[in-house]
Amino acid sequence: MLGGESSPNDVGAYLCFHLKLRASHLLVAPYSEYQEFLYQTISKHLEMGWNYQQSADWLNDNGYTTLRGKRFGNAHTHSIVKKKKMRESRITKFYESELTDFQLRFVDKTILNEDP
């Protein structure tokens, strides 16, 4: 009905928007039991007043190795604690969802349904 009257059924209304969701905990590989053991052991040593080198020496003296089979050093023990704290911070971070770009669009269906 070109140029004629249109009924309310001839117009479609659409609400358009963008939704942004972030979830930081979904793509995190779990710690192995050995990794957790190393972190807990080093943390316990730090609580007792030991430094990272003393903790590394204790691990080496008791036959423990890094995940790649190497001897522990000061940097290794420090890195284990640092990375675990960074990991926990990233996993527990909460992101607010965002709704943006709200638009209400109307489509005249008479143009779409018109016969040639």
NUKE-997737 format. One record per residue: residue number from 1; residue in one letter; z, x, y negated of N, C-alpha, C in turn. Coordinates in nm, 4 decimals. Layout:
# NUKE-997737
rec marti:NUM, vodren:A, n_c3:Z, n_c1:X, n_c2:Y, ca_c3:Z, ca_c1:X, ca_c2:Y, c_c3:Z, c_c1:X, c_c2:Y
...
END
This chain:
# NUKE-997737
rec marti:1, vodren:M, n_c3:0.0000, n_c1:0.0845, n_c2:0.1172, ca_c3:0.0000, ca_c1:0.0000, ca_c2:0.0000, c_c3:0.0000, c_c1:0.0887, c_c2:-0.1231
rec marti:2, vodren:L, n_c3:-0.1117, n_c1:0.1408, n_c2:-0.1547, ca_c3:-0.1229, ca_c1:0.2301, ca_c2:-0.2684, c_c3:-0.1108, c_c1:0.1519, c_c2:-0.3974
rec marti:3, vodren:G, n_c3:-0.0133, n_c1:0.1894, n_c2:-0.4802, ca_c3:0.0062, ca_c1:0.1233, ca_c2:-0.6082, c_c3:0.0725, c_c1:-0.0121, c_c2:-0.5973
rec marti:4, vodren:G, n_c3:0.1064, n_c1:-0.0558, n_c2:-0.4759, ca_c3:0.1689, ca_c1:-0.1863, ca_c2:-0.4586, c_c3:0.3200, c_c1:-0.1754, c_c2:-0.4556
rec marti:5, vodren:E, n_c3:0.3804, n_c1:-0.2877, n_c2:-0.4194, ca_c3:0.5253, ca_c1:-0.2924, ca_c2:-0.4086, c_c3:0.5696, c_c1:-0.2172, c_c2:-0.2826
rec marti:6, vodren:S, n_c3:0.6851, n_c1:-0.1521, n_c2:-0.2887, ca_c3:0.7391, ca_c1:-0.0860, ca_c2:-0.1697, c_c3:0.8772, c_c1:-0.1424, c_c2:-0.1413
rec marti:7, vodren:S, n_c3:0.9108, n_c1:-0.1506, n_c2:-0.0151, ca_c3:1.0417, ca_c1:-0.2010, ca_c2:0.0252, c_c3:1.1371, c_c1:-0.0829, c_c2:0.0426
rec marti:8, vodren:P, n_c3:1.2682, n_c1:-0.1092, n_c2:0.0505, ca_c3:1.3642, ca_c1:-0.0004, ca_c2:0.0718, c_c3:1.3399, c_c1:0.0755, c_c2:0.2020
rec marti:9, vodren:N, n_c3:1.2762, n_c1:0.0122, n_c2:0.2994, ca_c3:1.2473, ca_c1:0.0791, ca_c2:0.4260, c_c3:1.1348, c_c1:0.1811, c_c2:0.4128
rec marti:10, vodren:D, n_c3:1.0616, n_c1:0.1774, n_c2:0.3007, ca_c3:0.9498, ca_c1:0.2689, ca_c2:0.2812, c_c3:0.9936, c_c1:0.4029, c_c2:0.2221
rec marti:11, vodren:V, n_c3:1.1233, n_c1:0.4185, n_c2:0.1914, ca_c3:1.1730, ca_c1:0.5419, ca_c2:0.1318, c_c3:1.2824, c_c1:0.5991, c_c2:0.2213
rec marti:12, vodren:G, n_c3:1.2667, n_c1:0.7249, n_c2:0.2570, ca_c3:1.3686, ca_c1:0.7930, ca_c2:0.3372, c_c3:1.4487, c_c1:0.8874, c_c2:0.2498
rec marti:13, vodren:A, n_c3:1.5792, n_c1:0.8925, n_c2:0.2684, ca_c3:1.6665, ca_c1:0.9813, ca_c2:0.1915, c_c3:1.7231, c_c1:1.0868, c_c2:0.2859
rec marti:14, vodren:Y, n_c3:1.7207, n_c1:1.2106, n_c2:0.2417, ca_c3:1.7680, ca_c1:1.3225, ca_c2:0.3229, c_c3:1.8615, c_c1:1.4098, c_c2:0.2406
rec marti:15, vodren:L, n_c3:1.9756, n_c1:1.4425, n_c2:0.2999, ca_c3:2.0695, ca_c1:1.5361, ca_c2:0.2379, c_c3:2.0429, c_c1:1.6729, c_c2:0.2999
rec marti:16, vodren:C, n_c3:2.0082, n_c1:1.7696, n_c2:0.2175, ca_c3:1.9770, ca_c1:1.9045, ca_c2:0.2646, c_c3:2.0808, c_c1:2.0017, c_c2:0.2101
rec marti:17, vodren:F, n_c3:2.1226, n_c1:2.0954, n_c2:0.2931, ca_c3:2.2207, ca_c1:2.1947, ca_c2:0.2502, c_c3:2.2120, c_c1:2.3157, c_c2:0.3432
rec marti:18, vodren:H, n_c3:2.2760, n_c1:2.4244, n_c2:0.3020, ca_c3:2.2865, ca_c1:2.5456, ca_c2:0.3835, c_c3:2.4328, c_c1:2.5622, c_c2:0.4215
rec marti:19, vodren:L, n_c3:2.4580, n_c1:2.5900, n_c2:0.5478, ca_c3:2.5926, ca_c1:2.6137, ca_c2:0.5979, c_c3:2.5993, c_c1:2.7568, c_c2:0.6490
rec marti:20, vodren:K, n_c3:2.6962, n_c1:2.8329, n_c2:0.5978, ca_c3:2.7130, ca_c1:2.9716, ca_c2:0.6397, c_c3:2.8468, c_c1:2.9849, c_c2:0.7112
rec marti:21, vodren:L, n_c3:2.8424, n_c1:3.0234, n_c2:0.8393, ca_c3:2.9622, ca_c1:3.0446, ca_c2:0.9194, c_c3:2.9654, c_c1:3.1897, c_c2:0.9659
rec marti:22, vodren:R, n_c3:3.0823, n_c1:3.2507, n_c2:0.9572, ca_c3:3.0996, ca_c1:3.3873, ca_c2:1.0065, c_c3:3.2188, c_c1:3.3897, c_c2:1.1002
rec marti:23, vodren:A, n_c3:3.1999, n_c1:3.4531, n_c2:1.2143, ca_c3:3.3083, ca_c1:3.4678, ca_c2:1.3116, c_c3:3.3055, c_c1:3.6117, c_c2:1.3611
rec marti:24, vodren:S, n_c3:3.4010, n_c1:3.6900, n_c2:1.3184, ca_c3:3.3998, ca_c1:3.8323, ca_c2:1.3498, c_c3:3.4524, c_c1:3.8638, c_c2:1.4884
rec marti:25, vodren:H, n_c3:3.5164, n_c1:3.7709, n_c2:1.5550, ca_c3:3.5789, ca_c1:3.7988, ca_c2:1.6835, c_c3:3.4873, c_c1:3.7741, c_c2:1.8040
rec marti:26, vodren:L, n_c3:3.3661, n_c1:3.7305, n_c2:1.7829, ca_c3:3.2806, ca_c1:3.6931, ca_c2:1.8953, c_c3:3.2073, c_c1:3.8096, c_c2:1.9608
rec marti:27, vodren:L, n_c3:3.1786, n_c1:3.9137, n_c2:1.8864, ca_c3:3.0985, ca_c1:4.0239, ca_c2:1.9396, c_c3:3.1801, c_c1:4.1516, c_c2:1.9587
rec marti:28, vodren:V, n_c3:3.3025, n_c1:4.1389, n_c2:2.0030, ca_c3:3.3890, ca_c1:4.2546, ca_c2:2.0180, c_c3:3.4126, c_c1:4.2803, c_c2:2.1660
rec marti:29, vodren:A, n_c3:3.3780, n_c1:4.4005, n_c2:2.2102, ca_c3:3.4016, ca_c1:4.4363, ca_c2:2.3495, c_c3:3.5516, c_c1:4.4550, c_c2:2.3713
rec marti:30, vodren:P, n_c3:3.6028, n_c1:4.4077, n_c2:2.4827, ca_c3:3.7464, ca_c1:4.4233, ca_c2:2.5083, c_c3:3.7834, c_c1:4.5691, c_c2:2.5343
rec marti:31, vodren:Y, n_c3:3.9057, n_c1:4.6036, n_c2:2.4997, ca_c3:3.9581, ca_c1:4.7373, ca_c2:2.5289, c_c3:3.9847, c_c1:4.7467, c_c2:2.6785
rec marti:32, vodren:S, n_c3:3.9578, n_c1:4.8628, n_c2:2.7348, ca_c3:3.9921, ca_c1:4.8841, ca_c2:2.8752, c_c3:4.1431, c_c1:4.9075, c_c2:2.8845
rec marti:33, vodren:E, n_c3:4.1957, n_c1:4.8982, n_c2:3.0052, ca_c3:4.3389, ca_c1:4.9231, ca_c2:3.0247, c_c3:4.3742, c_c1:5.0655, c_c2:2.9826
rec marti:34, vodren:Y, n_c3:4.2848, n_c1:5.1596, n_c2:3.0122, ca_c3:4.3105, ca_c1:5.2994, ca_c2:2.9780, c_c3:4.3133, c_c1:5.3194, c_c2:2.8263
rec marti:35, vodren:Q, n_c3:4.2205, n_c1:5.2566, n_c2:2.7546, ca_c3:4.2200, ca_c1:5.2664, ca_c2:2.6087, c_c3:4.3476, c_c1:5.2079, c_c2:2.5497
rec marti:36, vodren:E, n_c3:4.3892, n_c1:5.0948, n_c2:2.6031, ca_c3:4.5128, ca_c1:5.0319, ca_c2:2.5553, c_c3:4.6330, c_c1:5.1213, c_c2:2.5858
rec marti:37, vodren:F, n_c3:4.6331, n_c1:5.1815, n_c2:2.7050, ca_c3:4.7417, ca_c1:5.2734, ca_c2:2.7420, c_c3:4.7483, c_c1:5.3911, c_c2:2.6446
rec marti:38, vodren:L, n_c3:4.6339, n_c1:5.4507, n_c2:2.6139, ca_c3:4.6321, ca_c1:5.5644, ca_c2:2.5213, c_c3:4.6863, c_c1:5.5242, c_c2:2.3842
rec marti:39, vodren:Y, n_c3:4.6412, n_c1:5.4102, n_c2:2.3348, ca_c3:4.6879, ca_c1:5.3640, ca_c2:2.2039, c_c3:4.8386, c_c1:5.3400, c_c2:2.2052
rec marti:40, vodren:Q, n_c3:4.8872, n_c1:5.2698, n_c2:2.3070, ca_c3:5.0309, ca_c1:5.2399, ca_c2:2.3156, c_c3:5.1130, c_c1:5.3675, c_c2:2.3275
rec marti:41, vodren:T, n_c3:5.0666, n_c1:5.4633, n_c2:2.4062, ca_c3:5.1387, ca_c1:5.5896, ca_c2:2.4257, c_c3:5.1458, c_c1:5.6690, c_c2:2.2954
rec marti:42, vodren:I, n_c3:5.0331, n_c1:5.6814, n_c2:2.2284, ca_c3:5.0302, ca_c1:5.7576, ca_c2:2.1020, c_c3:5.1166, c_c1:5.6878, c_c2:1.9971
rec marti:43, vodren:S, n_c3:5.1089, n_c1:5.5535, n_c2:1.9910, ca_c3:5.1901, ca_c1:5.4790, ca_c2:1.8946, c_c3:5.3391, c_c1:5.4986, c_c2:1.9216
rec marti:44, vodren:K, n_c3:5.3762, n_c1:5.4978, n_c2:2.0490, ca_c3:5.5170, ca_c1:5.5196, ca_c2:2.0859, c_c3:5.5617, c_c1:5.6595, c_c2:2.0418
rec marti:45, vodren:H, n_c3:5.4762, n_c1:5.7587, n_c2:2.0621, ca_c3:5.5086, ca_c1:5.8957, ca_c2:2.0194, c_c3:5.5259, c_c1:5.9029, c_c2:1.8677
rec marti:46, vodren:L, n_c3:5.4384, n_c1:5.8354, n_c2:1.7941, ca_c3:5.4491, ca_c1:5.8354, ca_c2:1.6477, c_c3:5.5792, c_c1:5.7701, c_c2:1.6021
rec marti:47, vodren:E, n_c3:5.6191, n_c1:5.6626, n_c2:1.6697, ca_c3:5.7457, ca_c1:5.5960, ca_c2:1.6369, c_c3:5.8654, c_c1:5.6870, c_c2:1.6623
rec marti:48, vodren:M, n_c3:5.8509, n_c1:5.7763, n_c2:1.7606, ca_c3:5.9592, ca_c1:5.8712, ca_c2:1.7919, c_c3:5.9597, c_c1:5.9892, c_c2:1.6954
rec marti:49, vodren:G, n_c3:5.8639, n_c1:5.9936, n_c2:1.6030, ca_c3:5.8602, ca_c1:6.1012, ca_c2:1.5045, c_c3:5.7658, c_c1:6.2150, c_c2:1.5392
rec marti:50, vodren:W, n_c3:5.6905, n_c1:6.2013, n_c2:1.6469, ca_c3:5.5955, ca_c1:6.3055, ca_c2:1.6837, c_c3:5.4758, c_c1:6.2983, c_c2:1.5908
rec marti:51, vodren:N, n_c3:5.4028, n_c1:6.4098, n_c2:1.5805, ca_c3:5.2767, ca_c1:6.4074, ca_c2:1.5071, c_c3:5.1621, c_c1:6.3935, c_c2:1.6072
rec marti:52, vodren:Y, n_c3:5.0404, n_c1:6.3848, n_c2:1.5554, ca_c3:4.9240, ca_c1:6.3628, ca_c2:1.6428, c_c3:4.9013, c_c1:6.4793, c_c2:1.7382
rec marti:53, vodren:Q, n_c3:4.9267, n_c1:6.6018, n_c2:1.6945, ca_c3:4.9065, ca_c1:6.7178, ca_c2:1.7811, c_c3:5.0067, c_c1:6.7182, c_c2:1.8963
rec marti:54, vodren:Q, n_c3:5.1304, n_c1:6.6834, n_c2:1.8678, ca_c3:5.2308, ca_c1:6.6776, ca_c2:1.9744, c_c3:5.1946, c_c1:6.5707, c_c2:2.0774
rec marti:55, vodren:S, n_c3:5.1438, n_c1:6.4600, n_c2:2.0311, ca_c3:5.1005, ca_c1:6.3541, ca_c2:2.1223, c_c3:4.9817, c_c1:6.4007, c_c2:2.2060
rec marti:56, vodren:A, n_c3:4.8878, n_c1:6.4702, n_c2:2.1441, ca_c3:4.7717, ca_c1:6.5240, ca_c2:2.2172, c_c3:4.8176, c_c1:6.6238, c_c2:2.3232
rec marti:57, vodren:D, n_c3:4.9120, n_c1:6.7100, n_c2:2.2858, ca_c3:4.9636, ca_c1:6.8088, ca_c2:2.3825, c_c3:5.0299, c_c1:6.7390, c_c2:2.5007
rec marti:58, vodren:W, n_c3:5.1072, n_c1:6.6342, n_c2:2.4746, ca_c3:5.1739, ca_c1:6.5608, ca_c2:2.5825, c_c3:5.0706, c_c1:6.4989, c_c2:2.6766
rec marti:59, vodren:L, n_c3:4.9659, n_c1:6.4367, n_c2:2.6201, ca_c3:4.8615, ca_c1:6.3764, ca_c2:2.7036, c_c3:4.7925, c_c1:6.4819, c_c2:2.7896
rec marti:60, vodren:N, n_c3:4.7597, n_c1:6.5948, n_c2:2.7292, ca_c3:4.6950, ca_c1:6.7037, ca_c2:2.8041, c_c3:4.7868, c_c1:6.7578, c_c2:2.9133
rec marti:61, vodren:D, n_c3:4.9141, n_c1:6.7788, n_c2:2.8808, ca_c3:5.0102, ca_c1:6.8340, ca_c2:2.9777, c_c3:5.0341, c_c1:6.7400, c_c2:3.0952
rec marti:62, vodren:N, n_c3:5.0127, n_c1:6.6099, n_c2:3.0730, ca_c3:5.0350, ca_c1:6.5116, ca_c2:3.1793, c_c3:4.9062, c_c1:6.4689, c_c2:3.2491
rec marti:63, vodren:G, n_c3:4.7979, n_c1:6.5428, n_c2:3.2263, ca_c3:4.6740, ca_c1:6.5222, ca_c2:3.3008, c_c3:4.5823, c_c1:6.4123, c_c2:3.2495
rec marti:64, vodren:Y, n_c3:4.6069, n_c1:6.3619, n_c2:3.1318, ca_c3:4.5187, ca_c1:6.2591, ca_c2:3.0761, c_c3:4.4035, c_c1:6.3254, c_c2:3.0017
rec marti:65, vodren:T, n_c3:4.2873, n_c1:6.2582, n_c2:3.0033, ca_c3:4.1709, ca_c1:6.3089, ca_c2:2.9304, c_c3:4.1168, c_c1:6.1977, c_c2:2.8412
rec marti:66, vodren:T, n_c3:4.0290, n_c1:6.2363, n_c2:2.7500, ca_c3:3.9637, ca_c1:6.1371, ca_c2:2.6654, c_c3:3.8710, c_c1:6.0532, c_c2:2.7526
rec marti:67, vodren:L, n_c3:3.8135, n_c1:5.9489, n_c2:2.6964, ca_c3:3.7233, ca_c1:5.8639, ca_c2:2.7748, c_c3:3.6023, c_c1:5.9400, c_c2:2.8257
rec marti:68, vodren:R, n_c3:3.5687, n_c1:6.0487, n_c2:2.7596, ca_c3:3.4547, ca_c1:6.1308, ca_c2:2.8027, c_c3:3.4974, c_c1:6.2498, c_c2:2.8879
rec marti:69, vodren:G, n_c3:3.6230, n_c1:6.2519, n_c2:2.9302, ca_c3:3.6703, ca_c1:6.3558, ca_c2:3.0201, c_c3:3.7103, c_c1:6.4863, c_c2:2.9524
rec marti:70, vodren:K, n_c3:3.7285, n_c1:6.4866, n_c2:2.8243, ca_c3:3.7648, ca_c1:6.6076, ca_c2:2.7498, c_c3:3.9157, c_c1:6.6135, c_c2:2.7289
rec marti:71, vodren:R, n_c3:3.9614, n_c1:6.7293, n_c2:2.6824, ca_c3:4.1020, ca_c1:6.7455, ca_c2:2.6458, c_c3:4.1261, c_c1:6.6814, c_c2:2.5089
rec marti:72, vodren:F, n_c3:4.2459, n_c1:6.6322, n_c2:2.4890, ca_c3:4.2814, ca_c1:6.5711, ca_c2:2.3619, c_c3:4.3101, c_c1:6.6765, c_c2:2.2564
rec marti:73, vodren:G, n_c3:4.2768, n_c1:6.6434, n_c2:2.1348, ca_c3:4.3114, ca_c1:6.7249, ca_c2:2.0197, c_c3:4.3736, c_c1:6.6361, c_c2:1.9141
rec marti:74, vodren:N, n_c3:4.4182, n_c1:6.6977, n_c2:1.8083, ca_c3:4.4792, ca_c1:6.6265, ca_c2:1.6967, c_c3:4.3871, c_c1:6.5149, c_c2:1.6468
rec marti:75, vodren:A, n_c3:4.2598, n_c1:6.5456, n_c2:1.6292, ca_c3:4.1634, ca_c1:6.4479, ca_c2:1.5765, c_c3:4.1432, c_c1:6.3307, c_c2:1.6727
rec marti:76, vodren:H, n_c3:4.1458, n_c1:6.3585, n_c2:1.8039, ca_c3:4.1268, ca_c1:6.2505, ca_c2:1.9012, c_c3:4.2384, c_c1:6.1473, c_c2:1.8920
rec marti:77, vodren:T, n_c3:4.3621, n_c1:6.1946, n_c2:1.8907, ca_c3:4.4740, ca_c1:6.1005, ca_c2:1.8884, c_c3:4.4779, c_c1:6.0229, c_c2:1.7569
rec marti:78, vodren:H, n_c3:4.4474, n_c1:6.0910, n_c2:1.6486, ca_c3:4.4429, ca_c1:6.0225, ca_c2:1.5188, c_c3:4.3335, c_c1:5.9156, c_c2:1.5185
rec marti:79, vodren:S, n_c3:4.2180, n_c1:5.9492, n_c2:1.5732, ca_c3:4.1045, ca_c1:5.8578, ca_c2:1.5766, c_c3:4.1355, c_c1:5.7329, c_c2:1.6595
rec marti:80, vodren:I, n_c3:4.2058, n_c1:5.7500, n_c2:1.7701, ca_c3:4.2396, ca_c1:5.6351, ca_c2:1.8558, c_c3:4.3237, c_c1:5.5343, c_c2:1.7781
rec marti:81, vodren:V, n_c3:4.4242, n_c1:5.5830, n_c2:1.7067, ca_c3:4.5116, ca_c1:5.4939, ca_c2:1.6302, c_c3:4.4356, c_c1:5.4315, c_c2:1.5139
rec marti:82, vodren:K, n_c3:4.3583, n_c1:5.5116, n_c2:1.4433, ca_c3:4.2837, ca_c1:5.4629, ca_c2:1.3268, c_c3:4.1830, c_c1:5.3548, c_c2:1.3666
rec marti:83, vodren:K, n_c3:4.1068, n_c1:5.3808, n_c2:1.4731, ca_c3:4.0043, ca_c1:5.2851, ca_c2:1.5148, c_c3:4.0643, c_c1:5.1556, c_c2:1.5693
rec marti:84, vodren:K, n_c3:4.1783, n_c1:5.1664, n_c2:1.6368, ca_c3:4.2436, ca_c1:5.0455, ca_c2:1.6880, c_c3:4.2900, c_c1:4.9582, c_c2:1.5714
rec marti:85, vodren:K, n_c3:4.3456, n_c1:5.0189, n_c2:1.4675, ca_c3:4.3908, ca_c1:4.9422, ca_c2:1.3511, c_c3:4.2726, c_c1:4.8787, c_c2:1.2782
rec marti:86, vodren:M, n_c3:4.1622, n_c1:4.9518, n_c2:1.2653, ca_c3:4.0422, ca_c1:4.8969, ca_c2:1.2015, c_c3:3.9873, c_c1:4.7799, c_c2:1.2832
rec marti:87, vodren:R, n_c3:3.9883, n_c1:4.7960, n_c2:1.4137, ca_c3:3.9393, ca_c1:4.6924, ca_c2:1.5038, c_c3:4.0219, c_c1:4.5653, c_c2:1.4897
rec marti:88, vodren:E, n_c3:4.1543, n_c1:4.5791, n_c2:1.4925, ca_c3:4.2425, ca_c1:4.4634, ca_c2:1.4801, c_c3:4.2233, c_c1:4.3931, c_c2:1.3461
rec marti:89, vodren:S, n_c3:4.2052, n_c1:4.4715, n_c2:1.2418, ca_c3:4.1831, ca_c1:4.4146, ca_c2:1.1091, c_c3:4.0533, c_c1:4.3341, c_c2:1.1060
rec marti:90, vodren:R, n_c3:3.9489, n_c1:4.3871, n_c2:1.1672, ca_c3:3.8190, ca_c1:4.3201, ca_c2:1.1689, c_c3:3.8226, c_c1:4.1936, c_c2:1.2538
rec marti:91, vodren:I, n_c3:3.8893, n_c1:4.2005, n_c2:1.3683, ca_c3:3.8934, ca_c1:4.0868, ca_c2:1.4595, c_c3:3.9720, c_c1:3.9707, c_c2:1.3994
rec marti:92, vodren:T, n_c3:4.0805, n_c1:4.0006, n_c2:1.3305, ca_c3:4.1678, ca_c1:3.8947, ca_c2:1.2800, c_c3:4.1290, c_c1:3.8456, c_c2:1.1409
rec marti:93, vodren:K, n_c3:4.0263, n_c1:3.9034, n_c2:1.0811, ca_c3:3.9852, ca_c1:3.8602, ca_c2:0.9475, c_c3:3.9288, c_c1:3.7188, c_c2:0.9538
rec marti:94, vodren:F, n_c3:3.9687, n_c1:3.6366, n_c2:0.8588, ca_c3:3.9239, ca_c1:3.4979, ca_c2:0.8535, c_c3:3.8222, c_c1:3.4818, c_c2:0.7412
rec marti:95, vodren:Y, n_c3:3.7125, n_c1:3.4183, n_c2:0.7721, ca_c3:3.6086, ca_c1:3.3922, ca_c2:0.6729, c_c3:3.6006, c_c1:3.2417, c_c2:0.6477
rec marti:96, vodren:E, n_c3:3.5983, n_c1:3.2042, n_c2:0.5224, ca_c3:3.5788, ca_c1:3.0641, ca_c2:0.4869, c_c3:3.4318, c_c1:3.0283, c_c2:0.5094
rec marti:97, vodren:S, n_c3:3.4073, n_c1:2.9084, n_c2:0.5586, ca_c3:3.2691, ca_c1:2.8622, ca_c2:0.5703, c_c3:3.2204, c_c1:2.8223, c_c2:0.4313
rec marti:98, vodren:E, n_c3:3.0906, n_c1:2.8369, n_c2:0.4098, ca_c3:3.0328, ca_c1:2.8084, ca_c2:0.2790, c_c3:2.9221, c_c1:2.7037, c_c2:0.2922
rec marti:99, vodren:L, n_c3:2.9306, n_c1:2.6017, n_c2:0.2106, ca_c3:2.8245, ca_c1:2.5025, ca_c2:0.1995, c_c3:2.7593, c_c1:2.5202, c_c2:0.0636
rec marti:100, vodren:T, n_c3:2.6275, n_c1:2.5415, n_c2:0.0617, ca_c3:2.5576, ca_c1:2.5655, ca_c2:-0.0644, c_c3:2.4255, c_c1:2.4899, c_c2:-0.0675
rec marti:101, vodren:D, n_c3:2.3619, n_c1:2.4927, n_c2:-0.1803, ca_c3:2.2279, ca_c1:2.4371, ca_c2:-0.2016, c_c3:2.2175, c_c1:2.2893, c_c2:-0.1614
rec marti:102, vodren:F, n_c3:2.3095, n_c1:2.2083, n_c2:-0.2116, ca_c3:2.3024, ca_c1:2.0648, ca_c2:-0.1838, c_c3:2.1844, c_c1:2.0029, c_c2:-0.2574
rec marti:103, vodren:Q, n_c3:2.1071, n_c1:1.9246, n_c2:-0.1844, ca_c3:1.9946, ca_c1:1.8533, ca_c2:-0.2444, c_c3:1.9824, c_c1:1.7168, c_c2:-0.1768
rec marti:104, vodren:L, n_c3:1.9504, n_c1:1.6191, n_c2:-0.2549, ca_c3:1.9196, ca_c1:1.4874, ca_c2:-0.2011, c_c3:1.7707, c_c1:1.4667, c_c2:-0.2224
rec marti:105, vodren:R, n_c3:1.6973, n_c1:1.4526, n_c2:-0.1132, ca_c3:1.5515, ca_c1:1.4391, ca_c2:-0.1223, c_c3:1.5099, c_c1:1.3001, c_c2:-0.0767
rec marti:106, vodren:F, n_c3:1.4135, n_c1:1.2455, n_c2:-0.1466, ca_c3:1.3584, ca_c1:1.1147, ca_c2:-0.1131, c_c3:1.2123, c_c1:1.1326, c_c2:-0.0734
rec marti:107, vodren:V, n_c3:1.1731, n_c1:1.0662, n_c2:0.0334, ca_c3:1.0357, ca_c1:1.0732, ca_c2:0.0812, c_c3:0.9797, c_c1:0.9314, c_c2:0.0849
rec marti:108, vodren:D, n_c3:0.8660, n_c1:0.9136, n_c2:0.0187, ca_c3:0.7974, ca_c1:0.7836, ca_c2:0.0180, c_c3:0.7160, c_c1:0.7745, c_c2:0.1465
rec marti:109, vodren:K, n_c3:0.7617, n_c1:0.6926, n_c2:0.2396, ca_c3:0.6966, ca_c1:0.6822, ca_c2:0.3710, c_c3:0.5630, c_c1:0.6075, c_c2:0.3650
rec marti:110, vodren:T, n_c3:0.5384, n_c1:0.5338, n_c2:0.2577, ca_c3:0.4122, ca_c1:0.4600, ca_c2:0.2507, c_c3:0.2953, c_c1:0.5566, c_c2:0.2401
rec marti:111, vodren:I, n_c3:0.3161, n_c1:0.6712, n_c2:0.1778, ca_c3:0.2098, ca_c1:0.7704, ca_c2:0.1687, c_c3:0.1824, c_c1:0.8311, c_c2:0.3054
rec marti:112, vodren:L, n_c3:0.2879, n_c1:0.8524, n_c2:0.3852, ca_c3:0.2724, ca_c1:0.9111, ca_c2:0.5178, c_c3:0.2122, c_c1:0.8146, c_c2:0.6170
rec marti:113, vodren:N, n_c3:0.2392, n_c1:0.6855, n_c2:0.6024, ca_c3:0.1937, ca_c1:0.5844, ca_c2:0.6991, c_c3:0.0641, c_c1:0.5153, c_c2:0.6594
rec marti:114, vodren:E, n_c3:0.0027, n_c1:0.5585, n_c2:0.5520, ca_c3:-0.1162, ca_c1:0.4918, ca_c2:0.4992, c_c3:-0.2375, c_c1:0.5181, c_c2:0.5901
rec marti:115, vodren:D, n_c3:-0.3157, n_c1:0.4161, n_c2:0.6224, ca_c3:-0.4365, ca_c1:0.4299, ca_c2:0.7021, c_c3:-0.5522, c_c1:0.4725, c_c2:0.6124
rec marti:116, vodren:P, n_c3:-0.6386, n_c1:0.5643, n_c2:0.6570, ca_c3:-0.7532, ca_c1:0.6077, ca_c2:0.5752, c_c3:-0.8631, c_c1:0.5051, c_c2:0.5625
END
